[in-house]
Amino acid sequence: MNCEYLAYKPKEVTPGIWLPEDGIDYHSKYTSVKKYNPDGLLFYEIKNGYEEKTVFMDLLPTAKLMHHMFSYLEKKIMYHYEKGGILKKTTFISYSDNFEVEHTEMNFFYENDSTICLHFLYDKPSYYDKTTFIKDKKIVEYWNDDKRPYLRYEYHYDNDKLMTLVEFELPSNRIKQFWEHKYDSNDNCIEMQRFNYKKEPEHCWLYFFDEYNNCIKEQMVFGTSKRLVEDINFIHEYEYDGNWKRKVIYKNGSIQYFVDNKTNLLIK
């Protein structure tokens, strides 16, 4: 069925058109689904009440269809490449203009170890982001459409483990806040401490793991007082072969939702 046809003929979504017949409540905005093809590429995703399908050719995404769960195709995004599979720009057509006008969404520029992306809002330049990779560090800067910088994030790594994330105000180069990460012997992140610009500790996330390296608990505590602000527990249910089949998530003592190992998110 032609995808654009659904945009002009809104109708209740039924299995066989967009959605699989697996009993999941895909119409719920709380349902989250991710599916990967044999190459490990994400081709199907549901989040926030929208269904996204990505089409690939030679491992490169060529189009993404964003479908409103209740009736119509919201947007179709197209990917455009230069020779060698270098992404040059993305464009889109949308339901709001009856799929009659193609708009520029993002343009990409490359220089040395940096990628610069110019974002558009209905063909009007909006802002840039610039991502640069150097040894053990990634830098992401945000510029206004006139290339005046206003924000920078620095990601510092140690053997691919993120150790420190720092947020800077630009052009003053003043630190707004930063996060420090700690790991256990299995390379699981067990602590993420946030500091303000005065280097005072504020909220801290603590992570606890079982012998299978499954995260079984998350806690948010505040500052040096270690006062418990939020407590999240993950209870895993296992199949006979040792693979977990369902995860029950508790927040501050109450069940929030269930997750199965197909990444279907089911609200209680």
CORCOR-V229108 format. One record per helix or strand of 2 or more residues. SS is the DSSP state (~ for helix, > for strand). FROM is the first residue (numbers start at 1). TO is the last residue. If there is no record, write none. Layout:
ss: (SS SS)
from: (FROM FROM)
to: (TO TO)
//
This chain:
ss: (~ > > > > > > ~ > > > > > > > > > > > > > >)
from: (3 33 42 50 60 73 86 95 103 114 124 137 149 161 174 189 201 215 227 244 254 265)
to: (8 36 47 57 68 82 94 97 111 121 134 144 158 169 183 196 209 222 238 251 260 267)
//
